[in-house]
Amino acid sequence: MQRRVLIVEDERTIAESVAARLRAEGFEVQLAHDGPAGVAAAEATEPDLVVLDIMLPGYDGLEVCRRIQARRPVPVLMLTARADENDLLVGLAVGADDYLTKPFSIRELAARVHALLRRAGRTAAAEPECIVVGDLEIDPVRRRVRRAGSESHLTPIEFELLANLARRPDAVVTREELVSQVWGWEGPPRTVDSHVKALRRKLGADLIRTVHGVGYALEAR
């Protein structure tokens, strides 16, 4: 079965170039060129992944992401013309899983799409038991996370990052190792930093400890 990718991008040259590459790699691709059309297309086609530009007419990409994720969790790769940290953090907070800054390599975008879909489709059959670290509970089968009995909604990438740290409580995991294990590709450590900030906002600032110059550790309390 072909995996479906929805591209929401108002620059038609970029949208068509990305679509051509993904179709060549075997994906079924739909296009939308403004925010409302993107939300409608996501509802109609239920894509396996969304490539979403931040700057769109109608609704901006952040609002599109909010509306899509509220209806049905789906991996989102966000495209932005700026590497502004605030934009990236807001994007992650509303449900984006990864981002690329324009101009970007079509080849890299395709690699990110494959990596996100691998993560989203990974089964938990080999890990049926809940992971419990202090007051944190992670259910790999139902992909649910609770802290002190309160459930938090995490994006697929946030879930994988947290589970990766929780499997080794108190151990320091390097940024490079996290990028490789969670995303499946080599990338800038800032990617990890942005998602850790999002996890801290959702689950508490005291949960993940920064080891400066190295990486992160989940505090076992």
Secondary structure, DSSP 4 states (H G I P E B T S, - for coil): -PPEEEEE-S-HHHHHHHHHHHHHTT-EEEEE-SHHHHHHHHHHH--SEEEEESS-SSS-HHHHHHHHHHHS---EEEEES---HHHHHHHHHTT--EEEESS--HHHHHHHHHHHHHHHH---TT--SPEEETTEEEETTTTEEEETTEEE---HHHHHHHHHHHTSTT--EEHHHHIIIIISS---THHHHHHHHHHHHHH-TTSEEEETTTEEEE---
